[in-house]
């Protein structure tokens, strides 16, 4: 039983035969992808506050030390990103940070917001105004919270991490796998193109990994909204002193993900955290978002690779490297549609409009393997 499943009315059951099939997968069971993709983004840590205290995470700051980006800072960073050719504004923050941090809550109130999600909506509007497509990853969300910001996002995401109860999530504010899956369900019900993933090496078992992938697949089968799944290794840092998973472990988990997930879902491994060159033959087809102007604030000890390095990785594999938008092409409306089930009219218009930003988006879409919007 998935922890928290009954509380959030999650009706996912695992077929032992499906689990066993995944546990038997090896890298020899998959083929290397015919191309690799990536997105060029600017990383915007809206706040470093989080109600969780996961023992592997360096992102959050304790109450009294957490910061909140100002509107001017958001606009400046978005402008830098747009000038550098980025297409994505990646907004991230911890789950319900204003619930635990008095200073953050009070600051939001001074700026006229009753919640961090209300402020996120304004932040996304700034990004769109500066010519970037928002992709927000604000942790667990209620239907009301996601609905408030869905129409100003090209895509959204949250890491499932694991369906297991692990000590690394321990404490009075432990993450609930049931709540995470409820967020995935909400995205499906609202028609939000969604990114999720699993975190490898936080105390989960092999069966837990298989069940986590199967849970993601089940959600996608119901709603069709998962665009990519990240297979992310936990990395040693100032709060996590244990070694990360071995190369053999990562190779096997990536292969399991590729076998488990339908072809339309990309399998991604972060190139600043994992030994991507040694994982390419395991089915990876995406290298995630990389930024020419900002750090990876979630993993600050691990620098983004330069675009040239990504080109070298693809070149060594003998496959093309293609830039993509933060929303995958299959979610884009047909040429004569003003909007569709997946994207709001505002996002569709931003991609299509005759502007410098619109030209930048079309440049990405009109690459040889991309279809026309």
C-alpha positions in Angstrom: 0.0 0.0 0.0 1.4 3.4 -0.9 1.8 5.6 2.2 -0.9 8.3 2.2 -2.9 6.6 -0.6 -6.1 6.3 1.4 -5.9 9.8 2.7 -5.7 11.2 -0.8 -7.9 8.6 -2.4 -5.2 7.2 -4.6 -6.4 4.0 -6.2 -3.2 2.4 -7.6 -2.4 -1.2 -7.1 0.7 -3.0 -8.3 0.6 -6.2 -10.3 3.4 -8.4 -8.9 4.0 -9.8 -12.4 4.6 -6.2 -13.7 6.9 -5.5 -10.8 8.9 -8.7 -11.4 9.2 -7.9 -15.2 10.7 -4.5 -14.4 13.0 -6.0 -11.8 14.4 -8.3 -14.4 15.2 -5.5 -16.9 18.9 -4.8 -17.7 20.5 -2.2 -20.0 20.7 -4.9 -22.7 16.9 -4.8 -23.0 16.8 -1.2 -24.3 18.2 0.7 -27.3 19.9 4.0 -27.3 17.7 6.9 -28.3 18.0 8.3 -31.9 18.4 11.8 -30.7 18.9 13.9 -27.5 17.0 17.0 -26.5 17.4 19.8 -23.9 15.8 23.1 -23.0 17.6 26.3 -22.4 16.3 28.0 -19.2 16.8 30.6 -16.5 16.4 29.1 -13.0 14.4 31.2 -10.6 14.2 30.1 -7.0 11.2 32.1 -6.0 11.9 31.3 -2.3 14.3 29.1 -0.4 11.6 28.3 2.2 10.0 24.8 2.4 7.9 23.1 5.0 9.8 19.9 4.5 13.3 19.1 5.9 14.4 16.2 3.8 17.9 15.2 4.8 19.4 15.1 1.3 18.2 18.6 0.3 20.4 21.7 0.4 17.7 23.9 -1.3 15.8 25.0 1.8 16.9 27.5 4.3 15.7 27.5 7.9 13.1 30.0 9.1 14.8 33.4 9.5 17.3 32.7 6.7 15.0 32.0 3.8 14.8 34.6 1.0 12.0 35.6 -1.4 12.8 37.0 -4.9 11.4 40.4 -5.5 9.5 41.3 -8.7 12.4 43.4 -9.9 14.8 40.4 -9.3 12.5 38.1 -11.3 12.3 40.6 -14.2 16.0 41.1 -14.2 16.8 37.4 -14.3 14.1 36.7 -17.0 15.5 39.5 -19.1 19.0 38.1 -18.8 17.7 34.7 -19.8 15.8 36.0 -22.8 18.9 37.9 -24.0 20.9 34.7 -23.7 18.4 32.9 -26.0 16.5 30.9 -23.3 12.9 29.9 -23.8 12.0 28.6 -20.3 11.6 30.3 -17.0 12.0 27.6 -14.4 10.2 28.6 -11.1 10.8 26.5 -8.1 10.2 26.7 -4.4 9.5 24.4 -1.4 6.1 23.1 -0.6 3.7 25.7 1.0 6.6 27.8 2.3 4.4 30.5 3.7 2.7 27.9 5.9 5.9 27.6 8.1 7.9 30.8 7.6 6.3 33.8 9.2 8.7 36.2 7.5 7.8 34.9 4.0 4.1 35.0 4.8 4.3 38.6 6.0 6.4 39.7 3.1 3.9 38.2 0.6 1.1 40.0 2.5 3.0 43.4 2.2 3.2 42.8 -1.6 -0.6 42.1 -1.7 -0.6 38.3 -1.9 -2.4 35.9 0.4 -0.3 32.9 -0.7 2.9 31.9 -2.5 0.8 30.6 -5.4 -0.8 34.1 -5.9 2.7 35.5 -6.1 3.8 32.7 -8.5 1.1 33.8 -10.8 2.5 37.3 -10.9 6.0 35.9 -11.4 4.8 33.8 -14.4 3.2 36.9 -15.9 6.6 38.7 -15.6 8.3 35.8 -17.4 5.8 35.9 -20.2 6.1 39.6 -20.5 9.9 39.2 -20.8 9.6 36.5 -23.5 10.0 33.3 -21.6 7.6 30.3 -21.2 7.1 29.5 -17.5 7.6 26.0 -16.1 6.8 25.9 -12.4 7.8 23.2 -9.9 6.2 24.3 -6.6 6.0 21.0 -4.9 2.7 19.4 -3.8 -0.4 21.4 -4.9 -4.1 21.3 -4.2 -6.5 21.6 -7.1 -7.2 25.2 -6.2 -3.5 26.1 -6.0 -2.7 24.5 -9.4 -5.7 25.9 -11.1 -4.6 29.4 -10.0 -1.4 29.2 -12.0 -2.0 26.6 -14.7 -3.1 28.9 -17.5 0.2 31.0 -17.2 2.4 27.9 -17.4 3.5 26.1 -20.5 4.1 23.1 -18.3 4.6 22.2 -14.6 6.1 19.5 -12.5 6.8 17.8 -9.2 9.2 14.9 -8.5 7.3 11.9 -7.2 10.7 10.7 -5.8 9.4 7.4 -4.5 6.2 5.7 -3.5 8.0 4.3 -0.4 8.2 5.6 3.1 11.9 6.4 3.6 13.8 7.8 6.6 15.2 10.6 4.4 11.7 12.1 4.3 11.3 11.5 8.1 10.1 13.9 10.7 6.8 15.6 11.6 6.6 17.1 8.1 7.5 14.1 6.0 6.5 14.0 2.4 3.6 11.8 1.6 3.8 9.7 -1.6 0.0 9.7 -1.7 0.0 13.5 -1.7 2.6 13.6 -4.5 0.5 11.2 -6.6 -2.5 13.4 -5.9 -0.6 16.3 -7.4 0.1 14.3 -10.5 -3.6 13.4 -10.6 -4.6 17.1 -10.3 -2.3 18.0 -13.2 -4.0 15.3 -15.3 -7.5 16.5 -14.4 -6.6 20.1 -15.2 -4.8 19.1 -18.5 -1.4 20.4 -17.5 1.6 19.0 -19.4 3.7 17.5 -16.6 7.2 16.5 -15.6 7.9 14.1 -12.7 10.6 11.7 -11.8 12.2 9.4 -9.2 15.1 10.0 -6.9 17.5 7.2 -6.6 19.5 6.4 -3.5 17.5 7.9 -0.6 16.8 4.5 1.0 14.3 3.0 -1.4 14.5 -0.7 -2.5 14.6 -2.0 -6.0 10.9 -2.9 -5.7 10.2 0.6 -4.6 11.8 1.9 -7.7 9.8 -0.4 -9.9 6.5 0.5 -8.1 7.3 4.3 -8.4 7.7 4.0 -12.2 4.6 1.9 -12.5 2.7 4.5 -10.5 3.8 7.2 -12.9 2.8 5.1 -15.8 -0.6 4.5 -14.3 -1.2 8.2 -13.9 -0.2 8.8 -17.5 -2.4 6.0 -18.8 -5.4 7.7 -17.1 -4.7 11.3 -18.3 -2.0 11.3 -21.0 -0.2 14.3 -19.4 3.3 13.1 -18.4 5.8 14.6 -20.9 9.1 13.4 -19.2 10.3 11.4 -16.3 13.6 12.3 -14.6 15.8 9.6 -13.2 17.8 11.6 -10.7 20.6 10.2 -8.5 20.9 11.7 -5.0 24.2 13.5 -4.7 26.5 14.0 -1.7 26.3 17.5 -0.3 26.6 19.4 3.0 23.5 17.7 4.3 23.8 14.3 2.7 27.1 12.5 3.5 26.3 9.2 2.0 27.5 8.1 -1.4 25.2 8.3 -4.3 24.0 5.3 -6.2 26.6 3.4 -8.2 26.9 3.6 -12.0 25.5 0.0 -12.3 22.5 1.0 -10.3 21.8 4.1 -12.4 22.2 2.1 -15.6 19.7 -0.4 -14.4 17.1 2.1 -13.1 17.3 4.2 -16.3 16.7 1.0 -18.4 13.8 0.1 -16.1 12.3 3.5 -16.7 12.6 3.2 -20.5 11.0 -0.2 -20.5 8.2 0.8 -18.1 7.2 4.1 -19.7 5.4 4.5 -23.1 7.5 5.8 -26.0 6.0 9.3 -25.9 7.4 10.0 -22.4 11.0 11.1 -22.5 13.5 9.7 -20.0 15.7 12.4 -18.6 18.9 12.3 -16.6 20.4 15.6 -15.2 23.8 16.0 -16.9 25.2 18.0 -14.0 24.5 15.2 -11.5 24.8 11.9 -13.4 27.5 10.3 -15.6 25.4 10.8 -18.7 28.0 9.4 -21.2 27.8 6.0 -19.4 24.0 6.1 -19.4 23.2 7.0 -23.0 22.8 3.4 -24.2 20.2 2.8 -21.4 17.4 4.8 -23.2 17.9 8.4 -22.2 16.5 10.8 -24.8 16.5 14.1 -22.9 19.1 16.0 -20.9 16.7 18.4 -19.1 17.0 22.1 -18.7 20.4 23.8 -18.6 21.0 27.4 -18.0 23.6 29.7 -19.6 23.0 32.4 -16.9 22.0 30.9 -13.6 23.1 28.1 -11.2 21.3 24.9 -10.4 20.0 26.3 -7.0 18.7 22.9 -5.9 22.2 21.3 -6.4 24.5 24.3 -6.1 27.7 22.1 -5.8 27.1 20.7 -9.3 27.5 23.2 -12.2 25.5 23.1 -15.4 27.4 21.8 -18.3 28.0 24.2 -21.1 26.1 23.7 -24.4 29.4 22.7 -26.0 29.6 19.8 -23.5 26.1 18.7 -24.4 27.1 18.8 -28.1 30.1 16.7 -27.3 28.0 14.1 -25.4 25.6 13.8 -28.4 28.5 13.7 -30.8 30.2 10.9 -29.0 26.9 9.0 -29.1 26.5 9.7 -32.8 23.1 11.3 -32.4 21.8 14.8 -33.1 21.2 17.2 -30.2 17.9 19.2 -30.4 16.8 22.1 -28.3 13.1 21.9 -27.2 10.6 24.2 -25.5 9.6 23.5 -21.9 6.3 22.1 -23.2 6.7 19.1 -25.5 5.5 19.4 -29.1 2.7 16.8 -28.8 0.9 19.1 -26.4 0.9 22.1 -28.8 -2.4 23.0 -30.5 -2.9 22.4 -34.2 -2.2 25.3 -36.5 -5.7 26.7 -36.6 -6.5 26.1 -32.9 -6.5 29.1 -30.5 -6.1 26.7 -27.6 -6.5 23.1 -26.8 -6.9 20.8 -23.8 -3.3 21.3 -22.8 -2.4 24.9 -23.3 -4.2 28.1 -22.5 -4.9 30.8 -25.1 -2.3 33.0 -23.4 0.5 30.4 -23.7 -0.5 29.6 -27.3 -0.5 33.3 -28.2 2.9 33.8 -26.6 4.4 31.0 -28.8 2.7 32.2 -32.0 3.0 36.0 -31.7 5.1 38.0 -34.1 7.8 39.1 -31.6 11.4 38.5 -30.7 10.2 35.8 -28.2 7.9 34.3 -30.8 10.8 34.1 -33.3 12.9 32.4 -30.6 10.2 29.8 -30.0 9.8 29.1 -33.7 13.5 28.7 -34.1 13.4 25.9 -31.6 10.2 24.3 -33.2 11.5 24.6 -36.8 14.6 22.4 -36.2 14.7 19.5 -38.6 13.0 17.0 -36.4 10.4 19.4 -35.1 7.0 19.7 -36.5 5.4 23.1 -37.3 3.2 24.7 -34.6 
